[in-house]
């Protein structure tokens, strides 16, 4: 796959994932707003699940974006920058 096509696919994936994170954030806001207005909320388990899902997706999106920088920037990155990105990606993968 040509590099430009790969970069396009990476950016498309990032856009879609940002959309997913946005919808999750809107769902969380709606659940919390419902509690503020009516003092009735989704269960603590449901809210916890929603929050974990949102933060997990955000962490994975950040790791994917860092991977995209590694792929697209290639040799233009300094050794230290590559190490930092690799370490950050590895930390997300361990969770």
Buried (B, 14 or more C-beta within 10 A) or exposed (E): EEEEEEBEEBEEBBEEBBEBBEEBBEBBEEBBEEEEEEEEBBEEEEBEEBEEBBEEBBEBBEBBBBBBBBEBEEEEBEEEEBEEBEEBBEEBEEE
